[in-house]
Amino acid sequence: MKKVLCMMLAALTVVSLLTACGGGSDEMVYAVEAGSAGEAIAQEKGWAINSVDDQAKALMEVDSGTSDAAVIDMLMAGAMIGEGTSYPDLKVTETLTEEEYAIGCRKGSDLAQYINIVLAEAYADGTMAALAKQYKVAEDLIVEQPAATEFVPAADSDVAYIQGKGKLVVGITNFAPMDYPDANGEWIGFDADLAKLVAQKLGVEIEFVTITWSQKIFELDGKTIDVVWNGMTLTDETRNGMECTNAYCKNAQVVVTKAS
């Protein structure tokens, strides 16, 4: 009897230690996009995370049961989960942050100033509101843009470089409703269509390149892409590593789980 009691006490001690260290079986695992604002907030909270390539895969993790929850952008949640969507059995359970989106260019690039002017014009003439309606982005999430200013090319002009090569290369991930492929494999979305407008005004072609989100600054600096335009949250990291445009859209990080 004493031997049995000792074994039981030892087992209880192990369970207590596991729970204290966060190793209990009831600990939730959160799927997050590597390098994203969702990953940052999950790490800040000390949650167990499963880092994946993009937010679409984070939702797949929850749907398949390989992760308990996902931390993703509110805008993606609005487009991808709930009745009549790709994931009708998922739901938002918690809002974690409030934030704003901007577009990222190479540090010191005058492309950010050029994009600000295009955004200002698109806001003023109703183009941004029309795109928001088309892609089911709530209009009150669109950030009012300051009046357009005159474009002054930089001494070492990135805009001239892009126009010289005849192509604007846009770094993205699969992130509905901002950037995602249609039935024909063509990239569309609120961000994609605004990027096409910038390319049109620059007089160049556009090319969308899927990137690893955590490597976005390296992709810019290496000139494999010219701009990061994919629902990018304004953070200290992005401001320090890139030339960011004005904020153009509001967002939040939300927790998604199975509805059951």
Rosetta silent file (secondary structure, phi, psi, omega in degrees, C-alpha in Angstrom):
SEQUENCE: MKKVLCMMLAALTVVSLLTACGGGSDEMVYAVEAGSAGEAIAQEKGWAINSVDDQAKALMEVDSGTSDAAVIDMLMAGAMIGEGTSYPDLKVTETLTEEEYAIGCRKGSDLAQYINIVLAEAYADGTMAALAKQYKVAEDLIVEQPAATEFVPAADSDVAYIQGKGKLVVGITNFAPMDYPDANGEWIGFDADLAKLVAQKLGVEIEFVTITWSQKIFELDGKTIDVVWNGMTLTDETRNGMECTNAYCKNAQVVVTKAS
SCORE:     score description
SCORE:     0.000 S_00000001
   1 L     0.000  -42.754  178.985    0.000    0.000    0.000 S_00000001
   2 H   -61.555  -38.764  179.792    2.827    2.399    0.867 S_00000001
   3 H   -63.382  -41.616  179.473    4.454    1.632   -2.488 S_00000001
   4 H   -63.993  -43.849  179.701    1.207    2.423   -4.339 S_00000001
   5 H   -62.494  -40.175  178.404    0.758    5.683   -2.415 S_00000001
   6 H   -62.757  -41.674  179.352    4.323    6.751   -3.209 S_00000001
   7 H   -63.711  -41.170  179.671    3.773    6.066   -6.908 S_00000001
   8 H   -64.415  -42.685  179.509    0.539    8.104   -6.861 S_00000001
   9 H   -64.821  -38.882  178.700    2.262   11.017   -5.114 S_00000001
  10 H   -63.598  -42.015  179.545    5.118   10.903   -7.623 S_00000001
  11 H   -63.704  -42.160  179.243    2.653   10.977  -10.523 S_00000001
  12 H   -64.452  -36.089  178.843    0.806   13.944   -9.023 S_00000001
  13 H   -64.012  -42.538  179.238    4.110   15.774   -8.582 S_00000001
  14 H   -62.618  -45.699  179.382    4.993   15.289  -12.256 S_00000001
  15 H   -60.343  -43.251 -179.953    1.566   16.553  -13.366 S_00000001
  16 H   -62.389  -40.960  179.298    1.905   19.602  -11.102 S_00000001
  17 H   -65.874  -41.858  178.736    5.337   20.396  -12.499 S_00000001
  18 H   -61.549  -43.587 -179.871    4.142   20.058  -16.085 S_00000001
  19 H   -64.794  -43.116 -179.541    1.205   22.348  -15.437 S_00000001
  20 H   -63.018  -32.694 -178.663    3.384   24.935  -13.694 S_00000001
  21 L   -90.001    5.078 -179.741    5.773   24.941  -16.634 S_00000001
  22 L    80.608   18.044 -177.968    3.011   25.293  -19.215 S_00000001
  23 L  -104.006   13.657  179.730    3.340   21.674  -20.323 S_00000001
  24 L   -68.889  157.244 -176.745   -0.133   20.480  -19.346 S_00000001
  25 L   -68.893  -16.946 -178.300   -2.326   18.728  -21.885 S_00000001
  26 L   -89.793    3.870  179.594   -4.886   21.560  -21.684 S_00000001
  27 L   -70.856  129.622 -179.280   -2.426   24.188  -23.013 S_00000001
  28 L   -82.421  144.525  175.141   -3.712   25.731  -26.236 S_00000001
  29 E  -108.983  128.262 -176.233   -1.524   25.996  -29.322 S_00000001
  30 E  -107.475  122.086  175.054   -2.049   29.113  -31.468 S_00000001
  31 E   -79.640  130.732 -178.331   -1.260   29.046  -35.200 S_00000001
  32 E  -139.143  156.041  174.043    0.318   32.337  -36.333 S_00000001
  33 E   -80.395  128.981 -179.388    1.997   33.716  -39.425 S_00000001
  34 L   -59.707  131.557  178.116    5.758   33.908  -38.911 S_00000001
  35 L    80.467    7.267 -175.414    6.942   37.507  -38.571 S_00000001
  36 L   -95.205  169.696  174.590    3.414   38.889  -38.237 S_00000001
  37 H   -64.700  -31.466  177.428    1.760   41.142  -35.668 S_00000001
  38 H   -64.127  -41.209  177.514   -0.262   38.086  -34.631 S_00000001
  39 H   -64.356  -41.485 -178.063    2.909   36.165  -33.806 S_00000001
  40 H   -62.197  -44.357 -177.856    4.252   39.141  -31.833 S_00000001
  41 H   -70.518  -34.672  177.795    1.159   39.479  -29.640 S_00000001
  42 H   -66.004  -41.278  177.504    1.004   35.704  -29.048 S_00000001
  43 H   -65.584  -39.713  179.084    4.654   35.688  -27.970 S_00000001
  44 H   -60.205  -35.504 -179.373    4.043   38.709  -25.730 S_00000001
  45 L   -83.787   -6.161  178.796    1.277   36.778  -23.973 S_00000001
  46 L    77.158   22.727 -179.200    3.511   33.728  -23.574 S_00000001
  47 L   -78.176  152.708  171.951    1.253   31.466  -25.615 S_00000001
  48 E   -74.545  127.866 -174.456    2.414   28.241  -27.231 S_00000001
  49 E  -123.102  154.976  173.512    2.588   28.971  -30.958 S_00000001
  50 E  -123.015  100.813 -175.795    2.780   27.108  -34.241 S_00000001
  51 E   -81.300  128.910 -179.740    4.385   29.461  -36.793 S_00000001
  52 E  -125.731  177.210 -172.551    3.299   28.908  -40.412 S_00000001
  53 L   -69.238  -37.188 -178.003    3.948   30.619  -43.751 S_00000001
  54 L  -153.383  173.668 -174.978    0.790   32.752  -43.921 S_00000001
  55 H   -70.723  -29.387  176.514   -2.531   33.453  -42.235 S_00000001
  56 H   -60.911  -40.312  178.444   -4.480   31.240  -44.644 S_00000001
  57 H   -70.105  -30.967  176.540   -2.419   28.291  -43.400 S_00000001
  58 H   -62.006  -40.487  177.024   -3.067   29.354  -39.801 S_00000001
  59 H   -66.578  -38.762  177.539   -6.797   28.947  -40.448 S_00000001
  60 H   -60.808  -37.275  178.521   -6.171   25.557  -42.074 S_00000001
  61 H   -60.789  -43.927  179.853   -4.345   24.481  -38.898 S_00000001
  62 H   -68.888  -43.681 -178.290   -7.382   25.271  -36.759 S_00000001
  63 H   -62.042  -36.849 -178.758   -9.836   23.719  -39.209 S_00000001
  64 H   -83.517  -12.432  179.414   -7.833   20.483  -39.345 S_00000001
  65 L    87.727    6.745  178.997   -7.396   20.388  -35.557 S_00000001
  66 L   -82.169  -13.619  168.443   -3.589   20.555  -35.618 S_00000001
  67 L  -134.035  151.486 -176.863   -3.760   23.861  -33.718 S_00000001
  68 L   -79.967  -29.780 -176.106   -6.368   24.898  -31.161 S_00000001
  69 E  -154.936  168.886  175.476   -6.691   28.507  -32.299 S_00000001
  70 E  -133.030  148.465  171.380   -5.220   31.052  -34.697 S_00000001
  71 E  -111.518  113.573 -176.185   -4.264   34.693  -34.284 S_00000001
  72 E  -136.710  175.073  177.394   -4.994   36.503  -37.553 S_00000001
  73 E   -71.862  141.809  178.445   -6.025   39.891  -38.904 S_00000001
  74 H   -57.142  -37.327 -178.563   -9.628   40.914  -38.338 S_00000001
  75 H   -64.093  -40.322  176.427   -9.979   41.716  -42.053 S_00000001
  76 H   -66.978  -41.548  179.353   -9.077   38.164  -43.049 S_00000001
  77 H   -58.024  -41.195 -179.909  -11.406   36.767  -40.397 S_00000001
  78 H   -63.745  -30.874 -177.190  -14.256   38.823  -41.845 S_00000001
  79 H   -91.716  -23.997 -167.505  -13.644   37.428  -45.318 S_00000001
  80 H  -113.151  -17.595 -175.793  -12.724   33.829  -44.514 S_00000001
  81 E  -123.161  155.903  179.262  -14.708   32.542  -41.519 S_00000001
  82 L   101.659  177.181 -176.254  -18.374   32.160  -40.640 S_00000001
  83 L   -55.941  131.893  177.438  -21.503   31.265  -42.562 S_00000001
  84 L    80.973   11.028 -178.660  -21.116   31.353  -46.338 S_00000001
  85 L  -116.677 -174.662  179.576  -17.291   31.491  -46.246 S_00000001
  86 L   -65.875  -28.404 -177.481  -14.411   29.049  -46.706 S_00000001
  87 E  -128.007   76.303 -176.565  -14.480   28.178  -42.975 S_00000001
  88 L   -68.897  -17.471 -176.474  -18.102   28.191  -41.770 S_00000001
  89 L   -96.929   10.264  176.729  -17.240   26.226  -38.612 S_00000001
  90 E  -108.192  157.753 -179.911  -14.750   28.772  -37.251 S_00000001
  91 E  -147.804  156.379  173.576  -15.485   31.875  -35.170 S_00000001
  92 E   -84.286  129.620 -178.538  -13.772   34.922  -33.647 S_00000001
  93 E  -113.318  -17.587 -176.151  -13.575   34.626  -29.871 S_00000001
  94 E  -159.490  140.701  172.560  -11.385   37.558  -28.804 S_00000001
  95 E  -103.659  126.668 -172.190   -9.996   40.863  -30.096 S_00000001
  96 L  -100.582  -35.773 -172.862   -6.420   41.434  -28.963 S_00000001
  97 L  -143.527  168.456  165.868   -5.207   44.703  -30.513 S_00000001
  98 L  -124.542  136.349 -174.142   -6.117   47.743  -32.557 S_00000001
  99 E  -154.143  179.712  179.734   -3.719   48.733  -35.324 S_00000001
 100 E  -132.649  150.838  177.018   -3.272   50.341  -38.732 S_00000001
 101 E   -97.231  147.794  170.851   -1.993   49.149  -42.096 S_00000001
 102 E  -143.557  175.221  178.994    0.612   50.862  -44.257 S_00000001
 103 E  -110.060  138.119 -175.470    2.664   49.992  -47.347 S_00000001
 104 E  -107.099  131.275  176.326    6.396   49.340  -47.029 S_00000001
 105 E  -122.398  173.144  177.329    9.117   50.522  -49.426 S_00000001
 106 L   -59.388  145.463  179.981   12.916   50.496  -49.264 S_00000001
 107 L   -56.756  127.483 -179.178   14.337   52.784  -46.592 S_00000001
 108 L    84.289   -0.536 -177.128   14.705   56.263  -48.091 S_00000001
 109 L   -72.200  138.335  175.329   12.637   55.361  -51.169 S_00000001
 110 L   -82.277   -1.474  176.565   10.548   58.098  -52.786 S_00000001
 111 H   -63.585  -33.965  179.069    8.051   55.414  -53.846 S_00000001
 112 H   -60.914  -42.978  177.590    6.343   55.796  -50.447 S_00000001
 113 H   -63.711  -40.641 -179.930    5.677   59.488  -51.190 S_00000001
 114 H   -63.484  -44.354  179.294    4.389   58.593  -54.662 S_00000001
 115 H   -63.775  -39.065  177.367    2.023   55.964  -53.228 S_00000001
 116 H   -56.177  -39.700  179.926    0.769   58.477  -50.638 S_00000001
 117 H   -66.933  -42.730  178.698   -0.294   60.762  -53.502 S_00000001
 118 H   -64.567  -41.700  177.561   -2.107   57.926  -55.292 S_00000001
 119 H   -61.855  -41.640  179.774   -3.859   56.929  -52.048 S_00000001
 120 H   -61.020  -44.291  179.366   -4.925   60.545  -51.472 S_00000001
 121 H   -66.780  -40.683 -179.328   -6.419   60.757  -54.962 S_00000001
 122 H   -67.599  -32.356  176.232   -8.102   57.345  -54.626 S_00000001
 123 H   -71.258  -44.175 -175.897   -9.644   58.380  -51.310 S_00000001
 124 H   -66.101  -37.310 -176.143  -10.847   61.729  -52.656 S_00000001
 125 L   -92.506    3.582  175.241  -12.469   60.350  -55.821 S_00000001
 126 L    89.862    0.875 -179.099  -14.177   57.416  -54.067 S_00000001
 127 H   -62.159  -43.565 -179.609  -11.997   54.657  -55.531 S_00000001
 128 H   -63.818  -40.510  178.554  -10.960   53.357  -52.103 S_00000001
 129 H   -64.749  -39.642  179.655  -14.568   53.289  -50.890 S_00000001
 130 H   -65.783  -40.600  178.488  -15.651   51.415  -54.036 S_00000001
 131 H   -67.731  -38.597  177.624  -12.900   48.821  -53.582 S_00000001
 132 H   -59.821  -42.473  178.851  -13.802   48.452  -49.909 S_00000001
 133 H   -66.230  -42.830 -178.751  -17.390   47.680  -50.897 S_00000001
 134 H   -61.058  -40.569 -175.191  -16.277   45.267  -53.639 S_00000001
 135 L  -103.277   16.110  174.750  -14.048   43.265  -51.300 S_00000001
 136 L    58.291   39.666  170.947  -16.312   43.501  -48.235 S_00000001
 137 L   -95.699  122.539 -177.792  -13.955   45.687  -46.218 S_00000001
 138 L   -56.010  129.425 -174.164  -16.027   47.771  -43.794 S_00000001
 139 H   -61.676  -28.792 -179.099  -15.915   51.368  -45.023 S_00000001
 140 H   -74.313   -4.294  175.134  -15.329   52.710  -41.500 S_00000001
 141 H   -87.635  -13.251  179.428  -11.989   50.851  -41.487 S_00000001
 142 E   -76.143  130.363 -177.992  -10.663   53.024  -44.305 S_00000001
 143 L   -87.488  129.168  177.939   -8.401   55.791  -42.977 S_00000001
 144 L   -59.917  134.808 -177.368   -9.042   59.296  -44.307 S_00000001
 145 L   -99.301  142.997  175.174   -6.118   60.441  -46.442 S_00000001
 146 L   -66.894  161.036 -179.415   -4.534   63.915  -46.376 S_00000001
 147 L   -58.974  146.604  179.862   -4.796   66.013  -49.513 S_00000001
 148 L   -63.266  143.748  177.781   -2.467   65.052  -52.341 S_00000001
 149 L  -114.977  172.491  177.658    0.813   66.943  -52.549 S_00000001
 150 L   -75.631  138.207  179.442    3.203   67.555  -55.398 S_00000001
 151 L   -81.901  126.516  178.204    5.600   64.676  -56.052 S_00000001
 152 L  -117.136  108.791 -177.380    9.247   65.619  -55.617 S_00000001
 153 L   -60.388  142.717  176.585   11.618   62.860  -56.862 S_00000001
 154 L   -72.513  161.771 -179.401   14.403   61.870  -54.473 S_00000001
 155 L   -59.807  -45.992  175.740   18.037   62.460  -55.436 S_00000001
 156 L  -105.880   79.523 -164.557   18.562   58.695  -55.784 S_00000001
 157 L   -74.764  120.872  174.347   15.049   58.067  -57.056 S_00000001
 158 H   -71.558  -34.317  178.283   13.491   54.641  -56.517 S_00000001
 159 H   -61.313  -43.408  178.614   10.570   55.719  -58.690 S_00000001
 160 H   -63.181  -38.169  178.175   12.965   56.400  -61.585 S_00000001
 161 H   -61.893  -44.711 -179.391   14.548   52.963  -61.040 S_00000001
 162 H   -66.555  -43.695  178.743   11.131   51.252  -61.220 S_00000001
 163 H   -65.799  -34.033  179.652   10.077   53.216  -64.288 S_00000001
 164 H   -65.538  -37.559 -179.969   13.420   52.445  -65.923 S_00000001
 165 H   -86.851  -12.525  173.966   12.967   48.690  -65.581 S_00000001
 166 L    78.385   19.078 -176.344    9.286   48.978  -66.568 S_00000001
 167 E  -153.258  137.507  172.023    7.876   46.893  -63.727 S_00000001
 168 E  -104.610  116.766 -178.206    6.598   47.306  -60.156 S_00000001
 169 E   -99.661  118.699 -172.798    7.261   44.109  -58.175 S_00000001
 170 E  -108.344  121.680  177.585    4.846   43.751  -55.244 S_00000001
 171 E   -85.555  127.558 -175.229    5.588   41.408  -52.333 S_00000001
 172 E  -141.968  171.440  162.448    2.476   39.695  -50.952 S_00000001
 173 L  -129.412  171.317  178.582    1.116   36.622  -49.209 S_00000001
 174 L   -75.580  103.225 -170.156   -2.244   34.906  -49.729 S_00000001
 175 E  -146.245   82.888  175.145   -4.390   37.144  -47.534 S_00000001
 176 L   -69.096  141.013    6.215   -8.038   37.646  -48.457 S_00000001
 177 L   -96.340   19.788 -174.832   -9.547   40.208  -48.844 S_00000001
 178 L   -87.957  -51.743  177.398   -6.288   42.132  -49.408 S_00000001
 179 E  -142.618  121.436  176.863   -4.367   39.882  -51.848 S_00000001
 180 E  -161.965  154.245 -177.990   -5.604   36.512  -53.112 S_00000001
 181 E   -81.374  141.092  174.861   -5.847   34.589  -56.419 S_00000001
 182 L   -83.839 -170.968 -176.466   -9.130   34.470  -58.331 S_00000001
 183 L   -62.029  -23.485 -179.893  -10.442   31.411  -60.197 S_00000001
 184 L   -96.578    4.341  179.929   -7.965   32.088  -63.016 S_00000001
 185 L    84.053    6.012  178.579   -4.978   32.466  -60.689 S_00000001
 186 L   -85.428  138.814 -178.752   -4.849   36.252  -61.102 S_00000001
 187 E   -77.727  127.388  177.950   -4.119   38.259  -57.947 S_00000001
 188 E  -133.361  177.184  177.654   -7.000   40.452  -56.837 S_00000001
 189 L   133.621  171.609 -178.755   -8.093   42.129  -53.593 S_00000001
 190 H   -59.349  -48.271  179.160   -8.307   45.515  -51.917 S_00000001
 191 H   -70.720  -43.687 -177.488   -4.517   45.874  -51.739 S_00000001
 192 H   -59.236  -41.730 -178.181   -3.839   44.213  -55.093 S_00000001
 193 H   -70.793  -35.005  175.532   -6.185   46.564  -56.936 S_00000001
 194 H   -67.196  -38.913  177.822   -4.672   49.647  -55.291 S_00000001
 195 H   -63.528  -38.801  177.516   -1.193   48.390  -56.245 S_00000001
 196 H   -62.482  -36.148  178.759   -2.384   47.972  -59.851 S_00000001
 197 H   -65.277  -41.205  178.195   -3.541   51.595  -59.771 S_00000001
 198 H   -63.394  -44.619  179.433   -0.066   52.749  -58.662 S_00000001
 199 H   -61.265  -40.459  178.866    1.588   50.714  -61.437 S_00000001
 200 H   -60.988  -44.590 -178.522   -0.821   52.212  -63.970 S_00000001
 201 H   -70.967  -28.535  175.129    0.018   55.759  -62.875 S_00000001
 202 H   -74.958  -19.015 -178.110    3.743   54.942  -62.962 S_00000001
 203 L    78.742   31.453 -178.799    3.292   53.657  -66.509 S_00000001
 204 L  -128.107  166.623  173.350    4.751   50.230  -65.725 S_00000001
 205 E   -77.177  167.488  177.647    3.622   46.605  -65.583 S_00000001
 206 E  -123.350  143.355  176.417    2.901   44.928  -62.264 S_00000001
 207 E  -134.305  127.902  177.486    4.182   41.629  -60.911 S_00000001
 208 E   -99.648  130.930 -178.953    2.984   40.001  -57.686 S_00000001
 209 E  -125.259  124.045  176.561    5.505   37.817  -55.839 S_00000001
 210 E   -75.612  133.284 -175.786    4.609   35.690  -52.828 S_00000001
 211 L  -123.660  162.749  168.244    7.176   36.188  -50.077 S_00000001
 212 L   -81.490  119.066 -168.361    8.025   34.763  -46.672 S_00000001
 213 H   -58.645  -37.086 -178.428    6.572   37.451  -44.434 S_00000001
 214 H   -69.339  -13.067 -178.381    9.367   37.361  -41.883 S_00000001
 215 H  -104.482   12.493 -170.430   11.871   38.087  -44.706 S_00000001
 216 H   -59.667  -39.314 -179.477   10.056   41.108  -46.169 S_00000001
 217 H   -68.138  -39.149  177.835   12.720   43.702  -45.273 S_00000001
 218 H   -65.310  -37.215  178.472   15.491   41.545  -46.742 S_00000001
 219 H   -63.758  -41.181  178.013   13.428   41.104  -49.932 S_00000001
 220 H   -64.740  -50.650 -175.998   13.090   44.890  -50.243 S_00000001
 221 H   -64.270  -32.072  178.355   16.734   45.622  -49.556 S_00000001
 222 L   -82.412   -1.401  178.380   17.830   42.927  -52.019 S_00000001
 223 L    60.753   26.745  170.351   15.546   44.475  -54.678 S_00000001
 224 L   -79.060  -21.233  170.817   13.780   41.187  -55.378 S_00000001
 225 L  -134.897  162.806 -179.973   10.624   43.215  -54.685 S_00000001
 226 L  -106.163  -20.693 -174.907    9.932   46.959  -54.778 S_00000001
 227 E  -157.276  146.226  172.365    7.127   47.236  -52.227 S_00000001
 228 E  -104.100  114.570 -174.096    5.403   45.212  -49.497 S_00000001
 229 E  -135.947   84.808 -170.763    1.660   45.641  -49.970 S_00000001
 230 E  -158.138   53.923 -178.944   -0.215   43.033  -48.015 S_00000001
 231 E    56.747   53.398 -176.051   -2.101   44.373  -45.038 S_00000001
 232 E   -88.629  120.335 -179.822    1.144   45.277  -43.263 S_00000001
 233 E   -72.473  134.451  175.388    0.690   46.423  -39.677 S_00000001
 234 L   -71.524  116.914  177.608    2.587   49.554  -38.662 S_00000001
 235 L  -134.291  172.488  175.514    5.052   48.526  -35.953 S_00000001
 236 H   -59.967  -38.132 -179.558    8.395   49.783  -34.665 S_00000001
 237 H   -62.041  -47.223 -177.625   10.054   47.071  -36.774 S_00000001
 238 H   -67.859  -39.405 -179.941    8.388   48.173  -39.997 S_00000001
 239 H   -66.256  -35.709 -179.329    9.015   51.866  -39.341 S_00000001
 240 H   -76.883  -32.717 -173.523   12.680   51.223  -38.570 S_00000001
 241 H   -97.299  -11.993 -175.532   13.305   48.852  -41.457 S_00000001
 242 L  -137.676  166.655  167.363   11.232   50.427  -44.235 S_00000001
 243 E   -94.016  109.633 -173.568    9.981   53.690  -45.671 S_00000001
 244 E   -98.504  146.812  175.569    6.299   53.416  -44.779 S_00000001
 245 L   -77.918  178.597  169.346    3.369   55.203  -46.361 S_00000001
 246 L   -62.270  151.423  172.508    0.565   56.911  -44.491 S_00000001
 247 L   -62.142  140.702 -178.692   -1.825   54.510  -42.756 S_00000001
 248 L  -128.447   -9.482 -177.280   -4.704   53.679  -45.092 S_00000001
 249 E  -154.092  142.015  176.453   -6.717   50.995  -43.279 S_00000001
 250 E   -92.028  157.805 -178.404   -7.538   50.015  -39.691 S_00000001
 251 E  -158.954  177.436  173.532   -7.299   46.462  -38.402 S_00000001
 252 L  -152.287  159.371  170.837   -7.055   44.320  -35.274 S_00000001
 253 E   -95.303  131.105 -176.693   -5.579   40.969  -34.271 S_00000001
 254 E  -128.131  155.731  175.710   -8.250   38.444  -33.335 S_00000001
 255 E   -96.864  131.335  179.614   -8.346   34.893  -31.971 S_00000001
 256 E  -118.148  132.885  175.882  -10.150   32.314  -34.103 S_00000001
 257 E  -134.252  176.604  171.708  -11.266   28.890  -32.874 S_00000001
 258 E   -68.208  142.624 -177.625  -13.706   26.217  -33.938 S_00000001
 259 L   -62.073  -27.176 -179.184  -17.269   27.305  -33.314 S_00000001
 260 L   -77.126    0.000    0.000  -17.886   24.187  -31.278 S_00000001
